[in-house]
Amino acid sequence: MTKTAGAEGRTSSAVKKKKDLKQSRNRKKKEFWKKHPKIAATEAGIKKVNPVLPPKDPQEFSSNWKALQALLKPESNSPVSAETKPTKKTDKGLKKEEKVNWKEKPEPKPKTSAPKTNGRVRESPTADKGVTDPETGDGRKGAKKRKLPEHRKLSMDPKKKPSEESVAAPPKIDLWFDDVDPDDIEAALGAEAGQIARRMQGLPEDKVDAVDRVLVKDRAFEGLTRTVAMDCEMVGVGTDGEESILARVSIVNQFGKCVYDKFVKPTERVTDYRTAVSGIRPQDIKNGEDFKVVQKEVAEILNGRILVGHAVHNDLKIFFLDHPKKATRDTQKYKPFKQRVKCGRPSLKLLCEKILNVKVQTGEHSSVQDAQAAMRLYTMEKKNWEAAIKAKFNHAKNETRKDKPQQSTTISSS
């Protein structure tokens, strides 16, 4: 019994000693961490912080308001000038100054000897380039600082206000037309609207250019061809100006190029210039060519050639000239044209509008343009027109041969 009691007492004393050691260790740890400088500083800072209570008295309100107003005031209105204020350099400012000084005074680099390859000194890639310029960043010798153009400077500098020239123009109004004739738009809304409509439809803005593109072939032969077209302008003479005399004659070749155009001096006193239609004015025919000279020159041109015109018999009549019917092509008398426009005696204006989709004779007439229009109508139907004439004359020849009596048979019968 004594042995067991002694053993139990020993174990209990050993357990107590262990507990005491643990407690003493924990106590020492707590004291150590309490005395640690970081933990002590944070606890002291927490203890020192005092909460700021909201103002209660009206005086405190007014003082806070004044302090806020003083903070919100701009620097220009502050009583203390910028010169008297002490300059506080932050770490960033010091770093910037150090960088600038480093750029202005770069440290000299130690010279390194060039490496040798196979007993020869290899040239370094930067040996001949020179020192790089800190401003330009160019390693070439004598490199100049690049200057930006003025328009780039204006766009890059946000502080500078853009000038009047640099301000972008207002966007153009986008007009839309659905298969509307530009001439109708011009008549209704004005010349500017007509130009915009032609531009939108890809047509030339000038009417004359649009007509010339259809009637005249570009880069074509400008001399006389086997086929020519003629048109004349006349003025009125007599008491009422009803009788007509020649005032201008124009001849164009097969491609619409003008080969002859002359004003004719009147042989009688003109009583009606018919300017609204003919486009003739007194100064045009005052110094014109003599009628006989023009008559001779025109006869030489027409000789042996095919003559095209609109109501061309009137032009020949005013010249007192004749031309073979076989070599005459009159656009007013061509049957397919009559059938297409459904008119017995169609005008040149109507034919051009319906067939060529071009408007001529809108104002004062031009003998050159009228001759070009007649020639263009002919060239469009040239193949069919010439085939029809050839067939017509061949048929006439066959009929004349049949009508002739066979003399050889009558002699043999007798």
C-alpha positions in Angstrom: 0.0 0.0 0.0 2.8 2.3 0.9 4.4 1.7 -2.4 1.3 2.5 -4.4 0.6 5.7 -2.4 4.2 6.9 -3.0 3.8 6.3 -6.8 0.6 8.2 -7.0 2.1 11.2 -5.1 5.0 11.2 -7.5 2.8 11.3 -10.6 0.6 14.1 -9.2 3.6 16.2 -8.3 5.0 15.7 -11.8 1.7 16.7 -13.4 1.6 19.9 -11.3 5.1 20.8 -12.3 4.2 20.4 -16.0 1.1 22.6 -15.5 3.2 25.3 -13.8 5.8 25.3 -16.5 3.1 25.7 -19.2 1.5 28.6 -17.3 4.8 30.3 -16.8 5.7 30.0 -20.5 2.3 31.4 -21.6 2.8 34.3 -19.2 6.2 35.1 -20.5 4.9 35.0 -24.1 2.1 37.4 -23.3 4.6 39.8 -21.6 7.0 39.6 -24.5 4.4 40.4 -27.2 3.0 43.2 -25.1 6.4 44.8 -24.9 7.0 44.3 -28.6 7.5 47.8 -30.3 5.1 47.3 -33.2 2.2 46.1 -31.0 2.9 48.7 -28.3 2.9 51.6 -31.0 -0.5 50.4 -32.4 -2.1 50.2 -29.0 -0.7 53.6 -28.1 -2.1 55.1 -31.4 -5.5 53.6 -30.8 -5.6 55.0 -27.3 -4.5 58.5 -28.5 -7.2 58.8 -31.2 -10.1 60.8 -29.9 -13.4 60.8 -31.9 -14.4 64.2 -33.3 -17.9 65.0 -32.3 -20.2 67.1 -34.5 -20.4 70.9 -33.6 -23.1 71.9 -31.2 -22.7 75.6 -30.8 -23.4 78.1 -33.6 -19.9 79.5 -33.3 -18.4 76.1 -34.2 -20.7 75.9 -37.2 -19.5 79.3 -38.5 -15.9 78.4 -37.9 -16.2 75.2 -39.9 -18.0 77.0 -42.7 -15.2 79.6 -42.9 -12.6 76.9 -43.0 -14.4 75.2 -45.8 -14.7 78.4 -47.8 -11.0 79.1 -47.4 -10.2 75.6 -48.8 -12.6 76.0 -51.8 -11.2 79.4 -52.8 -9.0 79.3 -56.0 -5.3 79.9 -55.7 -5.6 83.2 -57.7 -7.9 84.7 -55.1 -5.9 83.7 -52.1 -4.2 86.6 -50.2 -0.9 84.9 -49.9 1.0 85.1 -53.2 2.8 82.2 -54.8 6.2 83.7 -54.1 5.7 84.0 -50.4 4.4 80.4 -50.0 7.1 78.0 -48.9 7.8 75.4 -51.6 7.4 71.8 -50.4 9.3 69.3 -52.4 7.9 65.9 -52.3 9.7 62.7 -53.0 8.2 62.7 -56.5 9.5 66.2 -57.2 13.0 65.2 -56.0 13.0 62.2 -58.2 11.9 64.3 -61.2 14.7 66.8 -60.6 17.2 64.0 -60.2 16.0 62.5 -63.6 16.4 65.9 -65.3 19.9 66.4 -63.9 20.8 62.9 -65.0 19.6 63.7 -68.5 21.5 67.0 -68.7 24.7 65.5 -67.3 25.0 61.9 -68.4 27.7 59.9 -66.7 30.6 58.9 -68.9 30.5 55.3 -69.8 33.7 53.2 -69.5 35.4 52.5 -72.8 35.3 48.8 -73.7 37.7 47.3 -76.1 36.2 45.7 -79.2 36.1 41.9 -79.3 38.5 40.2 -81.6 37.5 37.5 -84.0 40.2 35.5 -85.8 42.9 38.0 -84.8 41.0 41.0 -86.2 39.1 43.6 -84.3 35.4 43.5 -84.9 33.8 46.9 -85.3 31.0 47.5 -82.8 27.6 48.4 -84.3 27.5 51.8 -82.5 31.1 52.8 -83.3 30.3 55.2 -86.1 26.9 56.3 -85.0 28.0 58.8 -82.4 26.4 59.6 -79.1 22.6 59.7 -79.1 21.1 63.1 -78.6 18.8 63.1 -75.5 16.5 65.7 -77.1 16.1 64.1 -80.5 16.8 60.5 -79.7 18.8 60.2 -82.9 22.2 58.5 -82.9 23.4 60.1 -86.2 26.1 62.7 -86.2 24.8 66.3 -86.6 21.2 65.1 -86.3 18.7 68.0 -86.1 15.7 68.1 -84.0 12.6 67.2 -85.9 9.8 69.7 -86.0 6.2 68.8 -86.2 3.9 70.6 -88.7 1.6 73.2 -87.3 -1.6 71.3 -87.8 -0.1 68.4 -85.9 0.9 70.7 -83.1 -2.6 72.2 -82.8 -4.2 68.7 -82.7 -1.7 67.5 -80.1 -1.8 70.5 -77.8 -5.1 70.4 -75.8 -4.6 73.8 -74.2 -4.5 75.7 -77.5 -7.9 76.6 -79.0 -8.4 75.5 -82.6 -8.3 78.4 -85.1 -11.1 79.1 -87.6 -9.3 77.3 -90.4 -8.9 74.1 -88.3 -12.5 74.0 -87.4 -14.2 71.2 -89.4 -16.8 72.4 -91.9 -20.4 71.4 -91.3 -21.5 68.2 -92.9 -23.1 68.4 -96.3 -26.8 67.7 -96.5 -27.4 64.3 -98.2 -30.3 64.7 -100.6 -32.0 61.7 -102.2 -33.8 61.6 -105.5 -35.7 58.6 -106.9 -35.6 58.7 -110.7 -36.4 62.4 -110.9 -35.2 64.4 -113.9 -32.6 67.0 -112.7 -34.0 69.5 -115.2 -37.4 69.3 -113.4 -35.7 69.7 -110.0 -33.9 72.7 -111.4 -37.1 74.3 -112.7 -38.9 73.7 -109.4 -36.2 74.3 -106.8 -33.5 76.3 -108.5 -30.1 75.8 -110.2 -28.3 74.7 -107.1 -30.8 71.9 -106.4 -30.4 70.8 -110.1 -26.6 70.6 -109.7 -26.9 68.5 -106.6 -29.4 66.1 -108.3 -27.0 65.7 -111.3 -24.1 65.1 -108.9 -26.1 62.4 -107.0 -27.0 60.6 -110.2 -23.5 60.7 -111.6 -24.3 63.2 -114.4 -22.2 66.2 -115.3 -23.3 69.4 -113.6 -23.3 71.5 -116.7 -26.1 70.8 -119.3 -23.8 71.5 -122.3 -21.3 68.9 -121.1 -24.1 66.3 -120.7 -25.4 66.9 -124.2 -21.9 66.9 -125.8 -21.1 63.5 -124.2 -24.1 62.0 -126.0 -23.8 63.8 -129.4 -20.0 64.0 -129.8 -17.6 61.1 -129.8 -14.4 61.8 -127.7 -11.0 61.5 -129.3 -12.4 61.0 -132.8 -11.3 62.1 -136.2 -12.0 65.9 -136.7 -11.8 66.1 -140.5 -14.3 65.5 -143.3 -15.9 62.1 -143.5 -18.0 60.3 -146.2 -21.1 61.3 -144.2 -21.7 64.9 -143.0 -24.6 66.6 -141.3 -25.7 70.2 -142.0 -28.0 72.7 -140.3 -28.7 76.4 -141.0 -30.1 79.3 -139.0 -32.1 82.0 -140.7 -33.4 85.5 -140.1 -36.5 87.3 -141.4 -36.6 89.9 -144.1 -39.4 91.9 -145.7 -42.2 94.0 -144.2 -43.3 91.4 -141.6 -40.1 89.4 -141.5 -41.8 86.3 -142.9 -39.3 85.7 -145.6 -36.1 84.0 -144.6 -32.5 84.4 -145.6 -29.4 82.5 -144.5 -27.6 83.8 -141.4 -25.4 80.8 -140.3 -24.4 77.4 -141.6 -22.7 74.6 -139.7 -21.5 71.2 -140.9 -20.3 68.3 -138.7 -18.6 65.0 -139.6 -19.8 61.5 -138.8 -18.4 61.7 -135.2 -20.1 65.0 -134.4 -17.0 67.1 -134.8 -17.6 70.5 -136.3 -15.8 70.9 -139.7 -17.5 74.1 -141.0 -19.2 77.0 -139.1 -19.7 80.5 -140.6 -22.0 83.5 -140.2 -23.3 84.9 -143.5 -23.6 88.5 -144.3 -27.3 89.4 -145.1 -28.1 90.3 -148.7 -31.2 92.3 -147.6 -32.2 94.4 -144.7 -33.1 92.2 -141.7 -36.4 93.0 -140.1 -36.6 90.1 -137.6 -33.4 88.5 -136.2 -35.5 85.8 -134.5 -32.9 85.7 -131.7 -35.1 83.7 -129.3 -35.1 80.8 -131.8 -32.1 81.4 -134.1 -29.7 82.8 -131.5 -28.5 85.3 -134.2 -27.7 88.9 -133.2 -26.8 91.9 -135.3 -23.1 91.8 -134.3 -22.9 88.2 -135.4 -23.8 88.8 -139.1 -22.5 92.3 -139.4 -19.0 91.1 -140.4 -20.1 87.7 -141.8 -18.9 86.0 -144.9 -20.3 86.8 -148.4 -23.2 84.5 -149.4 -21.7 83.4 -152.7 -18.4 82.4 -151.0 -20.2 80.3 -148.4 -22.5 78.8 -151.1 -19.4 77.6 -153.1 -17.6 76.2 -150.1 -20.7 74.3 -148.9 -21.3 72.8 -152.4 -17.7 71.6 -152.6 -18.1 69.9 -149.1 -21.4 68.2 -150.0 -20.2 66.9 -153.4 -20.0 63.1 -153.4 -20.9 62.8 -149.8 -24.0 61.5 -147.9 -25.9 64.5 -146.4 -27.7 64.1 -143.1 -30.1 66.7 -141.6 -33.5 67.4 -140.1 -35.9 68.8 -142.8 -32.8 69.2 -144.8 -34.7 70.2 -147.9 -35.2 73.7 -146.3 -31.5 74.1 -145.8 -30.8 73.2 -149.4 -33.5 75.5 -150.6 -32.0 78.5 -148.8 -28.6 77.8 -150.5 -30.2 77.3 -153.9 -28.5 73.9 -154.0 -29.6 70.4 -155.1 -28.4 67.1 -153.7 -29.1 63.5 -154.9 -32.0 61.9 -153.2 -30.1 58.6 -152.9 -27.4 60.5 -150.9 -29.8 62.3 -148.6 -30.8 61.2 -145.0 -33.6 63.2 -143.5 -34.4 62.4 -139.8 -37.8 64.0 -140.1 -38.9 61.6 -142.9 -37.5 58.4 -141.6 -40.4 56.0 -141.0 -39.1 54.1 -137.9 -38.6 57.4 -136.1 -42.1 58.5 -136.9 -43.5 55.2 -135.6 -41.5 55.3 -132.4 -42.6 58.8 -131.4 -46.0 58.4 -133.0 -45.9 61.6 -135.0 -46.2 62.3 -138.7 -43.7 65.2 -138.8 -41.6 64.9 -135.6 -39.4 67.8 -134.5 -35.7 67.4 -133.8 -36.4 68.2 -130.1 -38.9 65.4 -129.8 -36.7 62.8 -131.5 -33.8 63.6 -129.2 -35.9 63.5 -126.1 -37.6 60.2 -126.9 -34.7 58.4 -128.7 -31.5 59.9 -127.4 -32.8 60.9 -124.0 -31.2 64.3 -124.4 -32.8 67.7 -124.4 -31.9 70.1 -127.2 -33.3 73.4 -128.3 -34.3 74.3 -124.8 -33.4 78.0 -125.4 -31.8 79.7 -128.4 -31.0 77.2 -131.1 -27.4 76.3 -132.2 -26.9 75.1 -135.7 -23.8 73.1 -134.6 -25.8 71.2 -131.9 -28.7 70.6 -134.2 -26.4 69.1 -136.9 -24.8 66.9 -134.2 -28.2 65.7 -133.0 -29.2 64.8 -136.6 -26.0 62.9 -137.1 -26.3 61.0 -133.8 -29.8 59.9 -134.7 -28.5 58.7 -138.1 -25.6 56.8 -136.7 -27.9 55.0 -134.2 -30.0 53.6 -137.1 -27.3 53.6 -139.8 -27.2 49.9 -140.4 -30.9 49.4 -140.7 -31.3 52.7 -142.6 -28.7 51.9 -145.2 -30.0 48.4 -145.6 -33.5 49.7 -146.3 -32.3 52.2 -148.9 -30.2 49.6 -150.6 -33.2 47.2 -150.8 -35.5 50.0 -152.0 -33.2 51.0 -154.9 -32.5 47.4 -155.9 -36.2 46.7 -156.1 -36.7 49.8 -158.3 -33.9 48.7 -160.6 -35.5 45.2 -161.0 -38.9 46.8 -161.9 -37.4 49.1 -164.5 -35.7 46.1 -166.1 -39.0 44.2 -166.3 -40.8 47.1 -167.9 -38.2 47.4 -170.7 -39.3 45.5 -174.0 -37.1 42.6 -175.1 -35.9 43.7 -178.6 -34.1 40.5 -179.4 -37.2 38.4 -179.1 -39.3 40.7 -181.2 -36.7 40.7 -184.0 -36.5 36.9 -184.0 -40.3 36.5 -184.2 -40.7 38.7 -187.2 
